[in-house]
Amino acid sequence: MQAFADAIAANLERPRPLLKQVVDHLASHYSVSRDELGAFFTGQLDALED
């Protein structure tokens, strides 16, 4: 059972591309441009809601 939980955790933690809808949401709600996304996530990720 632990192997299954580890496989799920690894799949959830893998990098994946941001959807256009996510980028559009961040741009409209947080005034973040595409070029600023990395810095936004680095500095603001902990403050965002789940």
C-alpha distance matrix in Angstrom:
0.0 3.8 5.4 5.2 6.5 8.7 10.0 10.9 12.6 14.4 15.6 16.9 18.6 20.4 24.1 25.6 29.2 30.7 31.9 35.6 35.1 33.3 36.1 38.7 37.2 37.2 40.7 42.1 40.4 40.5 43.3 41.2 42.3 40.1 41.5 40.4 36.8 35.4 37.5 36.6 32.9 33.4 35.8 34.7 30.9 30.3 33.0 31.8 30.2 26.6
3.8 0.0 3.8 5.3 5.1 6.1 8.5 9.9 10.4 12.1 14.2 15.3 16.3 18.3 22.1 24.0 27.7 29.2 30.8 34.6 34.2 32.1 34.7 37.5 36.0 35.6 39.1 40.7 39.0 38.7 41.4 39.2 40.3 38.2 39.2 38.1 34.5 32.9 34.8 34.2 30.4 30.7 33.0 32.2 28.5 27.8 30.8 29.8 28.5 25.1
5.4 3.8 0.0 3.8 5.5 5.0 6.1 8.7 9.8 10.4 12.3 14.3 15.3 16.5 20.3 22.1 25.9 27.8 29.4 33.2 33.2 31.3 33.7 36.6 35.5 35.2 38.5 40.3 38.9 38.6 41.1 38.6 39.4 37.0 38.0 37.2 33.7 32.0 34.2 33.8 30.0 30.4 33.0 32.4 28.7 28.5 31.6 30.4 29.4 25.9
5.2 5.3 3.8 0.0 3.8 5.4 5.1 6.3 8.6 9.9 10.7 12.4 14.3 15.6 19.4 20.6 24.2 25.9 27.2 30.9 30.7 29.0 31.7 34.4 33.2 33.2 36.6 38.1 36.8 36.8 39.4 37.1 37.9 35.5 36.9 36.2 32.5 31.2 33.6 32.8 29.1 29.9 32.5 31.5 27.7 27.6 30.4 28.8 27.5 23.9
6.5 5.1 5.5 3.8 0.0 3.8 5.5 5.2 6.1 8.6 9.9 10.6 12.3 14.4 18.1 19.6 23.2 24.5 26.0 29.7 29.2 27.2 29.9 32.6 31.1 30.9 34.4 35.9 34.3 34.2 36.9 34.7 35.9 33.7 35.0 33.9 30.3 29.0 31.1 30.2 26.4 27.1 29.5 28.4 24.6 24.2 27.0 25.7 24.3 20.7
8.7 6.1 5.0 5.4 3.8 0.0 3.8 5.5 5.1 6.1 8.6 9.9 10.5 12.3 16.0 18.1 21.9 23.6 25.5 29.2 29.2 26.9 29.2 32.3 31.0 30.5 33.9 35.7 34.2 33.8 36.3 33.8 34.7 32.4 33.4 32.4 28.8 27.2 29.3 28.8 25.1 25.4 28.0 27.4 23.7 23.5 26.7 25.6 24.8 21.4
10.0 8.5 6.1 5.1 5.5 3.8 0.0 3.8 5.5 5.2 6.2 8.7 10.0 10.8 14.5 16.1 19.8 21.8 23.4 27.2 27.4 25.5 27.8 30.8 29.9 29.7 32.9 34.8 33.7 33.4 35.7 33.2 33.7 31.2 32.4 31.8 28.2 26.7 29.2 28.8 25.1 25.8 28.7 28.0 24.3 24.6 27.6 26.1 25.3 21.8
10.9 9.9 8.7 6.3 5.2 5.5 3.8 0.0 3.8 5.5 5.1 6.2 8.6 10.2 13.7 14.8 18.3 19.8 21.1 24.9 24.7 22.8 25.4 28.2 27.0 27.0 30.3 31.9 30.7 30.7 33.2 30.9 31.7 29.4 30.9 30.1 26.4 25.3 27.8 26.9 23.2 24.3 26.9 25.8 22.0 22.4 25.1 23.2 22.1 18.5
12.6 10.4 9.8 8.6 6.1 5.1 5.5 3.8 0.0 3.8 5.4 5.2 6.1 8.7 12.2 14.1 17.7 18.9 20.9 24.5 24.4 22.0 24.3 27.3 26.0 25.5 28.9 30.6 29.2 28.8 31.3 28.9 30.0 27.8 29.0 27.9 24.2 22.9 25.0 24.3 20.5 21.3 23.8 22.9 19.2 19.3 22.3 20.8 20.1 16.7
14.4 12.1 10.4 9.9 8.6 6.1 5.2 5.5 3.8 0.0 3.8 5.5 5.2 6.2 10.0 12.2 16.0 17.9 20.1 23.9 24.3 22.0 23.9 27.1 26.3 25.6 28.8 30.9 29.8 29.2 31.3 28.6 29.2 26.6 27.6 26.9 23.4 21.7 24.2 23.9 20.2 20.8 23.8 23.3 19.7 20.4 23.5 22.2 22.0 18.8
15.6 14.2 12.3 10.7 9.9 8.6 6.2 5.1 5.4 3.8 0.0 3.8 5.5 5.5 8.9 10.0 13.7 15.6 17.4 21.1 21.5 19.6 21.8 24.8 24.2 23.9 27.0 29.0 28.2 28.0 30.0 27.4 27.8 25.1 26.5 26.1 22.4 21.3 24.1 23.6 20.0 21.2 24.2 23.4 19.8 20.9 23.7 21.8 21.4 18.1
16.9 15.3 14.3 12.4 10.6 9.9 8.7 6.2 5.2 5.5 3.8 0.0 3.8 5.7 8.4 9.4 12.8 13.9 15.7 19.4 19.3 17.1 19.4 22.4 21.3 21.0 24.3 26.1 25.0 24.8 27.1 24.7 25.5 23.2 24.7 23.9 20.2 19.3 21.8 20.8 17.2 18.7 21.4 20.2 16.5 17.5 20.1 18.1 17.6 14.3
18.6 16.3 15.3 14.3 12.3 10.5 10.0 8.6 6.1 5.2 5.5 3.8 0.0 3.8 6.5 8.9 12.4 13.7 16.3 19.8 20.2 17.5 19.2 22.5 21.6 20.6 23.8 26.0 24.8 24.0 26.2 23.5 24.3 21.9 22.9 22.0 18.4 16.9 19.3 18.8 15.1 16.0 18.9 18.3 14.7 15.8 18.8 17.4 17.6 14.7
20.4 18.3 16.5 15.6 14.4 12.3 10.8 10.2 8.7 6.2 5.5 5.7 3.8 0.0 3.8 6.4 10.1 12.4 15.0 18.6 19.5 17.2 18.6 22.0 21.8 20.8 23.6 26.2 25.5 24.7 26.4 23.4 23.5 20.8 21.7 21.4 17.9 16.3 19.3 19.2 15.7 16.7 20.0 19.8 16.5 18.2 21.1 19.5 20.0 17.4
24.1 22.1 20.3 19.4 18.1 16.0 14.5 13.7 12.2 10.0 8.9 8.4 6.5 3.8 0.0 3.8 7.0 9.4 12.5 15.7 17.2 14.8 15.6 19.2 19.3 18.2 20.7 23.5 23.2 22.2 23.5 20.3 20.1 17.2 18.1 18.0 14.6 13.2 16.4 16.5 13.4 14.6 18.1 18.0 15.1 17.5 20.2 18.4 19.5 17.4
25.6 24.0 22.1 20.6 19.6 18.1 16.1 14.8 14.1 12.2 10.0 9.4 8.9 6.4 3.8 0.0 3.8 6.5 9.1 12.5 14.1 12.2 13.2 16.6 17.1 16.6 18.9 21.5 21.6 21.1 22.2 19.2 18.8 15.7 17.3 17.6 14.1 13.7 17.2 16.8 14.1 16.1 19.3 18.8 16.0 18.8 20.9 18.6 19.4 17.3
29.2 27.7 25.9 24.2 23.2 21.9 19.8 18.3 17.7 16.0 13.7 12.8 12.4 10.1 7.0 3.8 0.0 3.8 6.3 9.2 11.5 10.0 10.3 13.7 14.8 14.4 16.2 18.9 19.6 19.2 19.8 16.8 15.9 12.6 14.5 15.4 12.1 12.4 16.1 15.7 13.6 16.1 19.1 18.5 16.3 19.5 21.1 18.6 19.7 18.2
30.7 29.2 27.8 25.9 24.5 23.6 21.8 19.8 18.9 17.9 15.6 13.9 13.7 12.4 9.4 6.5 3.8 0.0 3.8 6.5 8.2 6.3 6.8 10.1 11.0 10.8 12.7 15.2 15.9 15.7 16.5 13.8 13.2 10.5 13.1 13.5 10.1 11.4 14.7 13.5 11.9 15.0 17.4 16.3 14.4 17.8 18.8 16.0 17.1 16.0
31.9 30.8 29.4 27.2 26.0 25.5 23.4 21.1 20.9 20.1 17.4 15.7 16.3 15.0 12.5 9.1 6.3 3.8 0.0 3.8 5.3 5.3 6.5 8.7 10.0 11.0 12.5 14.4 15.6 16.3 16.9 14.8 14.2 11.8 15.0 15.7 12.6 14.6 17.7 16.1 14.9 18.2 20.3 18.7 16.9 20.2 20.7 17.5 18.0 16.9
35.6 34.6 33.2 30.9 29.7 29.2 27.2 24.9 24.5 23.9 21.1 19.4 19.8 18.6 15.7 12.5 9.2 6.5 3.8 0.0 3.8 5.4 5.1 6.0 8.5 9.9 10.4 12.2 14.1 15.1 15.0 13.3 12.2 10.3 13.9 14.9 12.5 15.2 18.0 16.3 15.9 19.4 21.0 19.4 18.3 21.8 21.7 18.6 19.4 18.9
35.1 34.2 33.2 30.7 29.2 29.2 27.4 24.7 24.4 24.3 21.5 19.3 20.2 19.5 17.2 14.1 11.5 8.2 5.3 3.8 0.0 3.8 5.5 5.0 6.1 8.7 9.8 10.5 12.0 13.7 14.3 13.4 13.3 12.2 15.9 16.2 13.7 16.6 18.9 16.5 16.1 19.8 21.0 18.8 17.6 20.7 20.2 16.8 17.0 16.6
33.3 32.1 31.3 29.0 27.2 26.9 25.5 22.8 22.0 22.0 19.6 17.1 17.5 17.2 14.8 12.2 10.0 6.3 5.3 5.4 3.8 0.0 3.8 5.4 5.0 6.2 8.5 9.9 10.5 11.4 12.7 11.2 11.8 10.7 14.2 13.7 10.8 13.5 15.7 13.1 12.5 16.2 17.4 15.1 13.8 17.0 16.7 13.4 13.9 13.7
36.1 34.7 33.7 31.7 29.9 29.2 27.8 25.4 24.3 23.9 21.8 19.4 19.2 18.6 15.6 13.2 10.3 6.8 6.5 5.1 5.5 3.8 0.0 3.8 5.4 5.2 6.1 8.6 10.0 10.2 10.4 8.4 8.2 7.1 10.7 10.7 8.3 11.5 13.6 11.5 11.7 15.3 16.4 14.7 14.2 17.7 17.4 14.6 16.0 16.3
38.7 37.5 36.6 34.4 32.6 32.3 30.8 28.2 27.3 27.1 24.8 22.4 22.5 22.0 19.2 16.6 13.7 10.1 8.7 6.0 5.0 5.4 3.8 0.0 3.8 5.5 5.0 6.1 8.5 9.9 9.6 9.1 9.0 9.1 12.8 12.8 11.2 14.8 16.4 13.9 14.7 18.3 18.8 16.8 16.7 19.9 18.9 16.0 17.0 17.7
37.2 36.0 35.5 33.2 31.1 31.0 29.9 27.0 26.0 26.3 24.2 21.3 21.6 21.8 19.3 17.1 14.8 11.0 10.0 8.5 6.1 5.0 5.4 3.8 0.0 3.8 5.4 5.2 5.9 7.9 9.2 9.2 10.7 11.3 14.7 13.7 11.7 15.1 16.2 13.1 13.7 17.4 17.5 14.8 14.6 17.5 16.1 12.9 13.6 14.6
37.2 35.6 35.2 33.2 30.9 30.5 29.7 27.0 25.5 25.6 23.9 21.0 20.6 20.8 18.2 16.6 14.4 10.8 11.0 9.9 8.7 6.2 5.2 5.5 3.8 0.0 3.8 5.5 5.3 5.3 6.7 6.0 8.1 9.1 12.0 10.4 8.5 11.9 12.6 9.4 10.4 14.0 13.9 11.5 11.8 14.9 13.6 10.9 12.6 14.1
40.7 39.1 38.5 36.6 34.4 33.9 32.9 30.3 28.9 28.8 27.0 24.3 23.8 23.6 20.7 18.9 16.2 12.7 12.5 10.4 9.8 8.5 6.1 5.0 5.4 3.8 0.0 3.8 5.8 5.6 4.6 4.6 5.8 7.8 10.7 9.8 9.2 12.9 13.4 10.8 12.7 15.9 15.7 13.8 14.8 18.0 16.5 14.3 16.2 17.8
42.1 40.7 40.3 38.1 35.9 35.7 34.8 31.9 30.6 30.9 29.0 26.1 26.0 26.2 23.5 21.5 18.9 15.2 14.4 12.2 10.5 9.9 8.6 6.1 5.2 5.5 3.8 0.0 3.8 5.9 5.6 7.6 9.3 11.5 14.5 13.3 12.8 16.4 16.6 13.6 15.4 18.7 18.0 15.6 16.6 19.3 17.3 14.8 16.1 18.0
40.4 39.0 38.9 36.8 34.3 34.2 33.7 30.7 29.2 29.8 28.2 25.0 24.8 25.5 23.2 21.6 19.6 15.9 15.6 14.1 12.0 10.5 10.0 8.5 5.9 5.3 5.8 3.8 0.0 3.8 6.0 8.1 11.0 13.3 15.8 13.8 12.9 16.2 15.9 12.4 14.0 17.2 16.0 13.1 14.2 16.4 14.0 11.7 12.9 15.3
40.5 38.7 38.6 36.8 34.2 33.8 33.4 30.7 28.8 29.2 28.0 24.8 24.0 24.7 22.2 21.1 19.2 15.7 16.3 15.1 13.7 11.4 10.2 9.9 7.9 5.3 5.6 5.9 3.8 0.0 3.8 5.5 9.0 11.6 13.4 10.8 10.4 13.4 12.6 9.2 11.4 14.2 12.7 10.3 12.1 14.5 12.2 10.6 12.9 15.5
43.3 41.4 41.1 39.4 36.9 36.3 35.7 33.2 31.3 31.3 30.0 27.1 26.2 26.4 23.5 22.2 19.8 16.5 16.9 15.0 14.3 12.7 10.4 9.6 9.2 6.7 4.6 5.6 6.0 3.8 0.0 3.8 6.6 9.9 11.5 9.5 10.2 13.6 12.8 10.1 13.0 15.6 14.3 12.7 14.8 17.5 15.5 14.2 16.7 19.1
41.2 39.2 38.6 37.1 34.7 33.8 33.2 30.9 28.9 28.6 27.4 24.7 23.5 23.4 20.3 19.2 16.8 13.8 14.8 13.3 13.4 11.2 8.4 9.1 9.2 6.0 4.6 7.6 8.1 5.5 3.8 0.0 3.8 6.7 8.1 6.0 6.5 10.0 9.6 7.4 10.2 12.8 12.3 11.3 13.0 16.2 15.0 13.7 16.5 18.5
42.3 40.3 39.4 37.9 35.9 34.7 33.7 31.7 30.0 29.2 27.8 25.5 24.3 23.5 20.1 18.8 15.9 13.2 14.2 12.2 13.3 11.8 8.2 9.0 10.7 8.1 5.8 9.3 11.0 9.0 6.6 3.8 0.0 3.8 5.4 5.2 6.6 10.0 10.4 9.4 12.0 14.4 14.5 14.2 15.6 19.1 18.3 16.9 19.6 21.2
40.1 38.2 37.0 35.5 33.7 32.4 31.2 29.4 27.8 26.6 25.1 23.2 21.9 20.8 17.2 15.7 12.6 10.5 11.8 10.3 12.2 10.7 7.1 9.1 11.3 9.1 7.8 11.5 13.3 11.6 9.9 6.7 3.8 0.0 3.8 5.5 5.4 8.5 10.2 9.9 11.5 13.9 15.1 14.9 15.6 19.3 19.3 17.6 20.2 21.1
41.5 39.2 38.0 36.9 35.0 33.4 32.4 30.9 29.0 27.6 26.5 24.7 22.9 21.7 18.1 17.3 14.5 13.1 15.0 13.9 15.9 14.2 10.7 12.8 14.7 12.0 10.7 14.5 15.8 13.4 11.5 8.1 5.4 3.8 0.0 3.8 5.8 7.4 8.6 9.6 11.6 13.0 14.2 15.1 16.1 19.7 20.0 19.0 22.0 23.0
40.4 38.1 37.2 36.2 33.9 32.4 31.8 30.1 27.9 26.9 26.1 23.9 22.0 21.4 18.0 17.6 15.4 13.5 15.7 14.9 16.2 13.7 10.7 12.8 13.7 10.4 9.8 13.3 13.8 10.8 9.5 6.0 5.2 5.5 3.8 0.0 3.8 5.7 5.5 6.1 8.8 10.1 10.7 11.5 13.0 16.5 16.5 15.9 19.2 20.6
36.8 34.5 33.7 32.5 30.3 28.8 28.2 26.4 24.2 23.4 22.4 20.2 18.4 17.9 14.6 14.1 12.1 10.1 12.6 12.5 13.7 10.8 8.3 11.2 11.7 8.5 9.2 12.8 12.9 10.4 10.2 6.5 6.6 5.4 5.8 3.8 0.0 3.8 5.5 4.9 6.1 8.5 9.9 10.0 10.5 14.2 14.7 13.5 16.5 17.4
35.4 32.9 32.0 31.2 29.0 27.2 26.7 25.3 22.9 21.7 21.3 19.3 16.9 16.3 13.2 13.7 12.4 11.4 14.6 15.2 16.6 13.5 11.5 14.8 15.1 11.9 12.9 16.4 16.2 13.4 13.6 10.0 10.0 8.5 7.4 5.7 3.8 0.0 3.8 5.4 5.3 6.2 8.6 9.9 10.1 13.6 14.8 14.4 17.5 18.1
37.5 34.8 34.2 33.6 31.1 29.3 29.2 27.8 25.0 24.2 24.1 21.8 19.3 19.3 16.4 17.2 16.1 14.7 17.7 18.0 18.9 15.7 13.6 16.4 16.2 12.6 13.4 16.6 15.9 12.6 12.8 9.6 10.4 10.2 8.6 5.5 5.5 3.8 0.0 3.8 5.5 5.0 6.0 8.1 9.6 12.6 13.5 13.8 17.4 18.7
36.6 34.2 33.8 32.8 30.2 28.8 28.8 26.9 24.3 23.9 23.6 20.8 18.8 19.2 16.5 16.8 15.7 13.5 16.1 16.3 16.5 13.1 11.5 13.9 13.1 9.4 10.8 13.6 12.4 9.2 10.1 7.4 9.4 9.9 9.6 6.1 4.9 5.4 3.8 0.0 3.8 5.5 5.3 5.5 7.2 10.5 10.6 10.5 14.0 15.6
32.9 30.4 30.0 29.1 26.4 25.1 25.1 23.2 20.5 20.2 20.0 17.2 15.1 15.7 13.4 14.1 13.6 11.9 14.9 15.9 16.1 12.5 11.7 14.7 13.7 10.4 12.7 15.4 14.0 11.4 13.0 10.2 12.0 11.5 11.6 8.8 6.1 5.3 5.5 3.8 0.0 3.8 5.5 5.3 4.8 8.4 9.7 9.2 12.5 13.3
33.4 30.7 30.4 29.9 27.1 25.4 25.8 24.3 21.3 20.8 21.2 18.7 16.0 16.7 14.6 16.1 16.1 15.0 18.2 19.4 19.8 16.2 15.3 18.3 17.4 14.0 15.9 18.7 17.2 14.2 15.6 12.8 14.4 13.9 13.0 10.1 8.5 6.2 5.0 5.5 3.8 0.0 3.8 6.0 6.2 8.6 10.5 11.3 14.8 15.6
35.8 33.0 33.0 32.5 29.5 28.0 28.7 26.9 23.8 23.8 24.2 21.4 18.9 20.0 18.1 19.3 19.1 17.4 20.3 21.0 21.0 17.4 16.4 18.8 17.5 13.9 15.7 18.0 16.0 12.7 14.3 12.3 14.5 15.1 14.2 10.7 9.9 8.6 6.0 5.3 5.5 3.8 0.0 3.8 6.1 7.7 8.6 10.3 14.0 15.7
34.7 32.2 32.4 31.5 28.4 27.4 28.0 25.8 22.9 23.3 23.4 20.2 18.3 19.8 18.0 18.8 18.5 16.3 18.7 19.4 18.8 15.1 14.7 16.8 14.8 11.5 13.8 15.6 13.1 10.3 12.7 11.3 14.2 14.9 15.1 11.5 10.0 9.9 8.1 5.5 5.3 6.0 3.8 0.0 3.8 5.6 5.4 6.6 10.4 12.4
30.9 28.5 28.7 27.7 24.6 23.7 24.3 22.0 19.2 19.7 19.8 16.5 14.7 16.5 15.1 16.0 16.3 14.4 16.9 18.3 17.6 13.8 14.2 16.7 14.6 11.8 14.8 16.6 14.2 12.1 14.8 13.0 15.6 15.6 16.1 13.0 10.5 10.1 9.6 7.2 4.8 6.2 6.1 3.8 0.0 3.8 5.4 5.4 8.6 9.7
30.3 27.8 28.5 27.6 24.2 23.5 24.6 22.4 19.3 20.4 20.9 17.5 15.8 18.2 17.5 18.8 19.5 17.8 20.2 21.8 20.7 17.0 17.7 19.9 17.5 14.9 18.0 19.3 16.4 14.5 17.5 16.2 19.1 19.3 19.7 16.5 14.2 13.6 12.6 10.5 8.4 8.6 7.7 5.6 3.8 0.0 3.8 5.6 8.2 9.4
33.0 30.8 31.6 30.4 27.0 26.7 27.6 25.1 22.3 23.5 23.7 20.1 18.8 21.1 20.2 20.9 21.1 18.8 20.7 21.7 20.2 16.7 17.4 18.9 16.1 13.6 16.5 17.3 14.0 12.2 15.5 15.0 18.3 19.3 20.0 16.5 14.7 14.8 13.5 10.6 9.7 10.5 8.6 5.4 5.4 3.8 0.0 3.8 6.7 9.3
31.8 29.8 30.4 28.8 25.7 25.6 26.1 23.2 20.8 22.2 21.8 18.1 17.4 19.5 18.4 18.6 18.6 16.0 17.5 18.6 16.8 13.4 14.6 16.0 12.9 10.9 14.3 14.8 11.7 10.6 14.2 13.7 16.9 17.6 19.0 15.9 13.5 14.4 13.8 10.5 9.2 11.3 10.3 6.6 5.4 5.6 3.8 0.0 3.8 6.5
30.2 28.5 29.4 27.5 24.3 24.8 25.3 22.1 20.1 22.0 21.4 17.6 17.6 20.0 19.5 19.4 19.7 17.1 18.0 19.4 17.0 13.9 16.0 17.0 13.6 12.6 16.2 16.1 12.9 12.9 16.7 16.5 19.6 20.2 22.0 19.2 16.5 17.5 17.4 14.0 12.5 14.8 14.0 10.4 8.6 8.2 6.7 3.8 0.0 3.8
26.6 25.1 25.9 23.9 20.7 21.4 21.8 18.5 16.7 18.8 18.1 14.3 14.7 17.4 17.4 17.3 18.2 16.0 16.9 18.9 16.6 13.7 16.3 17.7 14.6 14.1 17.8 18.0 15.3 15.5 19.1 18.5 21.2 21.1 23.0 20.6 17.4 18.1 18.7 15.6 13.3 15.6 15.7 12.4 9.7 9.4 9.3 6.5 3.8 0.0
